[in-house]
Amino acid sequence: MIENQKTISEWAEKTFGYPTRARSIARMLEEVEELKKIEITDDMSSFIKVADECADIYITMCQVASTFGLNLHVCINDKMQINRARKWKIAGDGTGQHED
């Protein structure tokens, strides 16, 4: 089975119930904090931990989008159109900030 926002949200609602919008956002941020706490090394266990937390963040992000009635993939496609049209100030560390 290939998961998507609908299947993930249905599973979460069946398993946990219906979260408020604020609680779904708070839960996603808890997963982001767990990712931030991982000690990053070059060993496989670090990569596995990062992969697990990235998945948890995506799963909770799907639930956030669903509580707002949004299609996350549509949101991403729309936002990437905006990002591709922006001018960027490059930080030199693999990141940047838009200028407009």
DSSP file (Angstrom, degrees, kcal/mol; ACC not computed):
  #  RESIDUE AA STRUCTURE BP1 BP2  ACC     N-H-->O    O-->H-N    N-H-->O    O-->H-N    TCO  KAPPA ALPHA  PHI   PSI    X-CA   Y-CA   Z-CA
    1    1 A M              0   0    0      0, 0.0     2,-0.6     0, 0.0     0, 0.0   0.000 360.0 360.0 360.0 135.0    0.0    0.0    0.0
    2    2 A I        -     0   0    0      0, 0.0     2,-0.1     0, 0.0     5,-0.1  -0.900 360.0-136.3-100.8 123.3    1.3    3.5   -0.8
    3    3 A E        +     0   0    0     -2,-0.6     2,-0.3     4,-0.1     3,-0.0  -0.410  27.4 170.4 -79.4 152.6    0.3    6.0    1.8
    4    4 A N     >  -     0   0    0     -2,-0.1     4,-2.7     1,-0.0     5,-0.3  -0.882  52.3 -82.1-147.2 178.8   -1.1    9.4    1.1
    5    5 A Q  H  > S+     0   0    0     -2,-0.3     4,-2.6     1,-0.2     5,-0.2   0.882 126.4  50.2 -55.7 -41.3   -2.6   12.3    3.0
    6    6 A K  H  > S+     0   0    0      2,-0.2     4,-2.5     1,-0.2    -1,-0.2   0.942 113.5  42.9 -65.4 -48.6   -6.1   10.6    2.9
    7    7 A T  H  > S+     0   0    0      2,-0.2     4,-2.1     1,-0.2    -2,-0.2   0.883 116.5  48.5 -68.2 -36.5   -5.0    7.2    4.1
    8    8 A I  H  X S+     0   0    0     -4,-2.7     4,-2.6     2,-0.2    -2,-0.2   0.933 113.5  46.2 -66.9 -46.3   -2.7    8.7    6.8
    9    9 A S  H  X S+     0   0    0     -4,-2.6     4,-2.7    -5,-0.3     5,-0.2   0.891 111.8  51.4 -65.4 -39.6   -5.4   11.0    8.1
   10   10 A E  H  X S+     0   0    0     -4,-2.5     4,-2.3    -5,-0.2    -1,-0.2   0.927 111.7  47.3 -62.4 -43.6   -8.0    8.3    8.1
   11   11 A W  H  X S+     0   0    0     -4,-2.1     4,-2.6     2,-0.2     5,-0.2   0.937 113.2  48.4 -61.2 -47.0   -5.7    6.0   10.1
   12   12 A A  H  X>S+     0   0    0     -4,-2.6     4,-3.4     1,-0.2     5,-0.7   0.911 112.8  47.2 -62.6 -43.3   -4.8    8.8   12.6
   13   13 A E  H  X5S+     0   0    0     -4,-2.7     4,-1.4     3,-0.2    -1,-0.2   0.901 114.4  47.1 -65.8 -39.9   -8.5    9.7   13.1
   14   14 A K  H  <5S+     0   0    0     -4,-2.3    -2,-0.2    -5,-0.2    -1,-0.2   0.882 121.2  38.0 -66.7 -38.3   -9.5    6.1   13.6
   15   15 A T  H  <5S+     0   0    0     -4,-2.6    -2,-0.2    -5,-0.2    -3,-0.2   0.907 135.8  14.0 -80.5 -44.3   -6.6    5.5   16.0
   16   16 A F  H  <5S-     0   0    0     -4,-3.4    -3,-0.2     1,-0.3     2,-0.2   0.596  99.4-121.6-112.0 -15.7   -6.4    8.7   18.0
   17   17 A G     << -     0   0    0     -4,-1.4    -1,-0.3    -5,-0.7    -2,-0.1  -0.572  53.3 -37.6  97.5-169.5   -9.7   10.6   17.3
   18   18 A Y        -     0   0    0     -2,-0.2     2,-0.1    -4,-0.1    -5,-0.1  -0.832  60.4-152.9 -99.7 111.7  -10.2   14.0   15.8
   19   19 A P        -     0   0    0      0, 0.0     2,-0.1     0, 0.0    -2,-0.0  -0.420  19.4-111.7 -79.2 156.9   -7.6   16.5   16.9
   20   20 A T     >  -     0   0    0      1,-0.1     4,-2.3    -2,-0.1     5,-0.2  -0.415  33.0-109.1 -72.9 163.5   -8.2   20.2   17.1
   21   21 A R  H  > S+     0   0    0      1,-0.2     4,-2.0     2,-0.2     5,-0.2   0.936 120.4  49.8 -59.5 -46.0   -6.2   22.3   14.6
   22   22 A A  H  > S+     0   0    0      1,-0.2     4,-2.4     2,-0.2    -1,-0.2   0.901 111.4  48.3 -62.5 -41.0   -4.0   23.7   17.4
   23   23 A R  H  > S+     0   0    0      2,-0.2     4,-2.5     1,-0.2    -1,-0.2   0.876 108.7  53.3 -69.0 -36.3   -3.3   20.2   18.8
   24   24 A S  H  X S+     0   0    0     -4,-2.3     4,-1.8     2,-0.2    40,-0.2   0.898 111.4  46.5 -65.6 -37.6   -2.4   18.8   15.4
   25   25 A I  H  X S+     0   0    0     -4,-2.0     4,-2.3     2,-0.2    -2,-0.2   0.927 111.9  50.7 -67.0 -44.4    0.1   21.7   14.9
   26   26 A A  H  X S+     0   0    0     -4,-2.4     4,-1.8     1,-0.2    -2,-0.2   0.895 109.3  51.5 -60.3 -40.0    1.5   21.1   18.4
   27   27 A R  H  X S+     0   0    0     -4,-2.5     4,-1.6     2,-0.2    -1,-0.2   0.902 108.9  50.3 -64.9 -40.8    1.9   17.4   17.7
   28   28 A M  H  X S+     0   0    0     -4,-1.8     4,-1.9     1,-0.2    -1,-0.2   0.913 109.1  51.6 -62.8 -41.8    3.8   18.1   14.5
   29   29 A L  H  X S+     0   0    0     -4,-2.3     4,-2.3     1,-0.2    -1,-0.2   0.833 103.9  57.9 -65.8 -31.6    6.1   20.5   16.3
   30   30 A E  H  X S+     0   0    0     -4,-1.8     4,-1.8     2,-0.2    -1,-0.2   0.899 106.9  48.6 -61.8 -39.6    6.8   17.8   18.9
   31   31 A E  H  X S+     0   0    0     -4,-1.6     4,-1.8     2,-0.2    -2,-0.2   0.880 108.7  52.8 -68.1 -37.1    8.0   15.6   16.1
   32   32 A V  H  X S+     0   0    0     -4,-1.9     4,-2.3     1,-0.2    -2,-0.2   0.912 107.8  52.0 -62.7 -42.0   10.2   18.4   14.8
   33   33 A E  H  X S+     0   0    0     -4,-2.3     4,-1.4     1,-0.2    -1,-0.2   0.887 106.2  53.8 -61.5 -39.3   11.7   18.8   18.2
   34   34 A E  H  < S+     0   0    0     -4,-1.8     4,-0.5     1,-0.2    -1,-0.2   0.897 108.7  49.6 -62.2 -39.2   12.5   15.1   18.3
   35   35 A L  H >< S+     0   0    0     -4,-1.8     3,-1.2     1,-0.2    -2,-0.2   0.912 107.7  54.1 -63.6 -42.7   14.3   15.5   14.9
   36   36 A K  H 3< S+     0   0    0     -4,-2.3    -1,-0.2     1,-0.2    -2,-0.2   0.797 104.0  56.6 -62.2 -28.3   16.3   18.4   16.3
   37   37 A K  T 3< S+     0   0    0     -4,-1.4    -1,-0.2    -3,-0.2     2,-0.2   0.568  79.4 111.0 -83.0  -9.7   17.5   16.3   19.3
   38   38 A I  S <  S-     0   0    0     -3,-1.2     2,-0.7    -4,-0.5     8,-0.0  -0.478  72.2-127.1 -69.8 130.8   19.1   13.6   17.2
   39   39 A E        -     0   0    0     -2,-0.2     2,-0.6     1,-0.0    -1,-0.1  -0.701  27.8-137.2 -76.5 116.1   22.8   13.5   17.4
   40   40 A I        +     0   0    0     -2,-0.7     2,-0.3     2,-0.1    -1,-0.0  -0.661  39.2 150.2 -84.9 119.9   23.9   13.6   13.7
   41   41 A T        -     0   0    0     -2,-0.6     6,-0.0     2,-0.2     0, 0.0  -0.780  56.4-106.6-133.4 178.9   26.7   11.2   12.9
   42   42 A D  S    S+     0   0    0     -2,-0.3     2,-0.1     4,-0.1    -2,-0.1   0.358  83.1 107.4 -92.0   5.7   27.7    9.4    9.7
   43   43 A D  S >> S-     0   0    0      1,-0.1     4,-1.4     4,-0.0     3,-0.8  -0.488  80.9-114.0 -87.0 160.0   26.6    6.0   11.1
   44   44 A M  H 3> S+     0   0    0      1,-0.3     4,-2.5     2,-0.2     5,-0.2   0.808 111.4  62.8 -61.6 -33.6   23.5    4.2    9.9
   45   45 A S  H 3> S+     0   0    0      1,-0.2     4,-2.1     2,-0.2    -1,-0.3   0.868 102.7  50.9 -63.9 -34.2   21.7    4.4   13.2
   46   46 A S  H <> S+     0   0    0     -3,-0.8     4,-2.4     2,-0.2    -1,-0.2   0.920 110.1  49.4 -65.3 -43.9   21.7    8.2   12.9
   47   47 A F  H  X S+     0   0    0     -4,-1.4     4,-2.6     1,-0.2    -2,-0.2   0.897 110.6  50.5 -62.3 -40.7   20.3    8.0    9.3
   48   48 A I  H  X S+     0   0    0     -4,-2.5     4,-2.5     2,-0.2    -1,-0.2   0.913 110.3  49.4 -64.7 -42.8   17.5    5.6   10.5
   49   49 A K  H  X S+     0   0    0     -4,-2.1     4,-2.3     2,-0.2    -2,-0.2   0.920 112.3  47.9 -62.2 -43.8   16.6    8.0   13.4
   50   50 A V  H  X S+     0   0    0     -4,-2.4     4,-2.8     2,-0.2     5,-0.2   0.923 111.6  50.6 -62.8 -44.2   16.4   10.9   11.0
   51   51 A A  H  X S+     0   0    0     -4,-2.6     4,-2.2     1,-0.2    -2,-0.2   0.918 110.6  49.4 -60.0 -44.1   14.3    8.9    8.5
   52   52 A D  H  X S+     0   0    0     -4,-2.5     4,-2.4     1,-0.2    -1,-0.2   0.915 113.3  45.4 -62.6 -43.7   11.9    7.9   11.2
   53   53 A E  H  X S+     0   0    0     -4,-2.3     4,-2.6     2,-0.2    -2,-0.2   0.884 110.4  53.6 -70.8 -36.7   11.5   11.4   12.5
   54   54 A C  H  X S+     0   0    0     -4,-2.8     4,-2.4     2,-0.2    -1,-0.2   0.922 110.7  48.2 -60.2 -42.3   11.1   12.8    8.9
   55   55 A A  H  X S+     0   0    0     -4,-2.2     4,-2.8    -5,-0.2    -2,-0.2   0.924 110.7  50.4 -63.3 -44.3    8.3   10.3    8.4
   56   56 A D  H  X S+     0   0    0     -4,-2.4     4,-2.6     1,-0.2     5,-0.2   0.900 110.3  50.4 -61.0 -40.1    6.7   11.2   11.7
   57   57 A I  H  X S+     0   0    0     -4,-2.6     4,-2.4     2,-0.2    -1,-0.2   0.928 112.1  46.9 -63.5 -44.9    6.8   14.9   10.7
   58   58 A Y  H  X S+     0   0    0     -4,-2.4     4,-2.3     2,-0.2    -2,-0.2   0.917 111.6  51.3 -63.1 -42.7    5.2   14.2    7.4
   59   59 A I  H  X S+     0   0    0     -4,-2.8     4,-1.4     1,-0.2    -2,-0.2   0.933 114.4  42.5 -60.6 -46.6    2.5   12.0    9.0
   60   60 A T  H  X S+     0   0    0     -4,-2.6     4,-2.2     1,-0.2    -1,-0.2   0.834 110.7  56.9 -71.4 -30.3    1.6   14.7   11.5
   61   61 A M  H  X S+     0   0    0     -4,-2.4     4,-2.6     2,-0.2    -1,-0.2   0.881 103.6  54.1 -65.2 -37.6    1.8   17.4    8.7
   62   62 A C  H  X S+     0   0    0     -4,-2.3     4,-2.3     1,-0.2    -1,-0.2   0.905 108.6  49.2 -60.2 -40.9   -0.8   15.4    6.8
   63   63 A Q  H  X S+     0   0    0     -4,-1.4     4,-2.2     2,-0.2    -2,-0.2   0.898 109.1  51.8 -68.0 -39.4   -3.0   15.5    9.8
   64   64 A V  H  X S+     0   0    0     -4,-2.2     4,-1.1   -40,-0.2    -2,-0.2   0.959 111.4  47.4 -58.6 -50.4   -2.5   19.3   10.2
   65   65 A A  H ><>S+     0   0    0     -4,-2.6     5,-3.0     1,-0.2     3,-0.6   0.905 111.2  51.7 -58.9 -42.0   -3.5   19.8    6.5
   66   66 A S  H ><5S+     0   0    0     -4,-2.3     3,-1.3     1,-0.2    -1,-0.2   0.875 102.8  57.6 -64.9 -37.2   -6.5   17.6    6.9
   67   67 A T  H 3<5S+     0   0    0     -4,-2.2    -1,-0.2     1,-0.3    -2,-0.2   0.766 111.5  44.1 -65.9 -21.7   -7.8   19.5   10.0
   68   68 A F  T <<5S-     0   0    0     -4,-1.1    -1,-0.3    -3,-0.6    -2,-0.2   0.410 117.3-114.3 -97.4   0.2   -7.8   22.7    7.8
   69   69 A G  T < 5 +     0   0    0     -3,-1.3     2,-0.3    -4,-0.3    -3,-0.2   0.777  69.4 142.2  73.3  26.2   -9.4   20.9    4.9
   70   70 A L      < -     0   0    0     -5,-3.0     2,-0.7    -6,-0.2    -1,-0.2  -0.701  54.8-132.4-101.6 151.4   -6.2   21.3    2.8
   71   71 A N     >  -     0   0    0     -2,-0.3     4,-2.4     1,-0.2     3,-0.4  -0.917  18.3-155.0 -98.2 110.5   -4.6   19.0    0.3
   72   72 A L  H  > S+     0   0    0     -2,-0.7     4,-2.5     1,-0.2     5,-0.2   0.857  90.7  52.8 -57.8 -39.9   -1.0   19.0    1.3
   73   73 A H  H  > S+     0   0    0      2,-0.2     4,-2.4     1,-0.2    -1,-0.2   0.871 109.4  48.7 -67.7 -35.9    0.3   18.1   -2.2
   74   74 A V  H  > S+     0   0    0     -3,-0.4     4,-2.7     2,-0.2    -2,-0.2   0.918 111.1  51.3 -65.6 -43.2   -1.7   20.9   -3.8
   75   75 A C  H  X S+     0   0    0     -4,-2.4     4,-2.6     1,-0.2    -2,-0.2   0.917 111.2  47.8 -58.9 -44.2   -0.3   23.3   -1.2
   76   76 A I  H  X S+     0   0    0     -4,-2.5     4,-2.6     2,-0.2    -2,-0.2   0.928 112.1  48.6 -64.4 -45.8    3.3   22.1   -1.9
   77   77 A N  H  X S+     0   0    0     -4,-2.4     4,-1.5     1,-0.2    -2,-0.2   0.918 113.7  47.2 -60.9 -43.4    2.8   22.5   -5.7
   78   78 A D  H  X S+     0   0    0     -4,-2.7     4,-1.5     1,-0.2    -2,-0.2   0.920 113.3  47.9 -63.9 -43.8    1.4   26.0   -5.3
   79   79 A K  H  X S+     0   0    0     -4,-2.6     4,-2.9     1,-0.2    -2,-0.2   0.867 107.4  55.7 -67.5 -36.5    4.2   27.0   -2.9
   80   80 A M  H  X S+     0   0    0     -4,-2.6     4,-2.7     2,-0.2    -1,-0.2   0.848 103.0  56.1 -66.0 -32.3    6.9   25.7   -5.2
   81   81 A Q  H  X S+     0   0    0     -4,-1.5     4,-1.1     2,-0.2    -1,-0.2   0.930 111.1  44.4 -60.8 -43.7    5.5   27.8   -8.1
   82   82 A I  H >X S+     0   0    0     -4,-1.5     4,-0.8     2,-0.2     3,-0.6   0.940 113.8  49.7 -64.6 -47.4    6.0   30.8   -5.8
   83   83 A N  H >< S+     0   0    0     -4,-2.9     3,-0.8     1,-0.2    -2,-0.2   0.888 107.7  53.3 -61.2 -40.3    9.5   29.7   -4.7
   84   84 A R  H 3< S+     0   0    0     -4,-2.7    -1,-0.2     1,-0.2    -2,-0.2   0.790 109.9  49.0 -66.5 -26.1   10.7   29.1   -8.2
   85   85 A A  H << S+     0   0    0     -4,-1.1    -1,-0.2    -3,-0.6    -2,-0.2   0.580  96.0  95.0 -88.2 -11.1    9.7   32.6   -9.2
   86   86 A R  S << S-     0   0    0     -4,-0.8     2,-0.4    -3,-0.8    -3,-0.0  -0.350  74.8-122.3 -80.5 158.9   11.4   34.3   -6.2
   87   87 A K        -     0   0    0     -2,-0.1    12,-2.7     2,-0.0    13,-0.5  -0.845  33.5-148.8 -95.4 139.6   14.8   35.8   -6.0
   88   88 A W  E     -A   98   0A   0     -2,-0.4     2,-0.7    10,-0.2    10,-0.2  -0.903  16.4-144.4-120.1 139.3   17.0   34.2   -3.3
   89   89 A K  E     -A   97   0A   0      8,-3.2     8,-2.2    -2,-0.4     2,-0.4  -0.902  30.9-141.7 -94.8 112.3   19.7   35.4   -1.0
   90   90 A I  E     -A   96   0A   0     -2,-0.7     6,-0.3     6,-0.2     8,-0.0  -0.616  12.0-159.8 -83.8 129.7   22.0   32.4   -0.7
   91   91 A A        -     0   0    0      4,-2.3     5,-0.2    -2,-0.4    -1,-0.1   0.690  33.5-125.1 -82.1 -19.6   23.6   31.9    2.7
   92   92 A G  S    S+     0   0    0      3,-0.7     4,-0.1     1,-0.0    -2,-0.1   0.454  93.7  86.7  88.7   0.2   26.4   29.7    1.4
   93   93 A D  S    S-     0   0    0      2,-0.3     3,-0.1     0, 0.0    -3,-0.0   0.084 119.3 -82.8-117.5  21.5   25.6   26.8    3.7
   94   94 A G  S    S+     0   0    0      1,-0.4     2,-0.2     0, 0.0    -4,-0.0   0.552 107.3  85.1  88.7   8.2   23.0   25.1    1.5
   95   95 A T        +     0   0    0      2,-0.0    -4,-2.3     0, 0.0    -3,-0.7  -0.767  49.4 174.6-129.6 176.6   20.2   27.4    2.7
   96   96 A G  E     -A   90   0A   0     -6,-0.3     2,-0.4    -2,-0.2    -6,-0.2  -0.975  23.4-124.4-169.4 175.5   18.9   30.8    1.7
   97   97 A Q  E     -A   89   0A   0     -8,-2.2    -8,-3.2    -2,-0.3     2,-0.1  -0.994  31.9-110.9-134.2 139.6   16.1   33.3    2.3
   98   98 A H  E     -A   88   0A   0     -2,-0.4   -10,-0.2   -10,-0.2   -15,-0.0  -0.422  17.7-145.4 -72.3 149.5   13.9   34.9   -0.3
   99   99 A E              0   0    0    -12,-2.7    -1,-0.1     1,-0.2   -11,-0.1   0.703 360.0 360.0 -87.8 -22.3   14.4   38.6   -1.0
  100  100 A D              0   0    0    -13,-0.5    -1,-0.2     0, 0.0   -12,-0.1   0.457 360.0 360.0-101.6 360.0   10.8   39.6   -1.6
